[in-house]
């Protein structure tokens, strides 16, 4: 399965088409393992994720062929967020209300890491298993929205090192709340940054225009990996940020008088350079009707 790196927001034009859209999306998800579908928590829109711009176009055409009239947003890059340094916190959640008191204390660490996103090294004598699970649930519930611009968190490990509870005032809800609030505080202090998908591009164009093709890729923040002659054509291999690649098919066609062609696939995520603003998150659904 490939990495879905482009998102698009859709909604049925008529409320009566919602069930038909849901059924069509379910069929596509079953048929196409490289397609992912989710609901955006802020806008309520359906977000369809694919491999590239052409993949999204194909998915939208399939939905329309199923008889669903759609409002379709602008394709958006699937950014990620991560952190750059380790932070340890000793967080206490304490709340008094008419409904009763809440208490939870957790000592934890967040750090950049590959592998498991949650590790518990706390002794169950200090924190029962149900409360450890509640901390894990709380952390998982907020990893989908980073502190910079709200994209999912990646490459971060949360290690629960210790904790304390009260026989009367503690509950799983209190520990979930402590985990969410403590996690947010720690992430904001851990040097958060935004990551963008970098694509592996292979473009083939006539030798006579290869300079213009390379210049166009350079203007898109591309890094040329190699070039080689292919008969009367020339192959250019480059790593290019996906955010700069929308409309590239038309650009290459114009530069090469229709003779150029290319393939593109996901390579890796890399930090967005300073001075480059990531795309905004999906706006309200009404923006698609403007």
Secondary structure, DSSP 8 states (H G I E B T S, - for coil): -----EEEEEEESSGGGHHHHHHHHHHHHHH-TT-EEEE-TTT--EEEEESSHHHHHHHHHHHHHTT--EEE---EE--EEE-SS-EEEEEEEEEEETTEEEEEEEEEEEEE-SS-SEEE---TTTS-HHHHHHHHHHHHHHTTS-TTTS--B-SEEEEEEEEE--TTT--HHHHHHHHHHHHHHHHHHS--EEEEEEEEEEEEEEGGGHHHHHHHHHHTT-EEEEEEEETTEEEEEEEEEGGG-TTHHHHHHHHTTT--EEEEEEEEEEE--TT---------GGGGG-
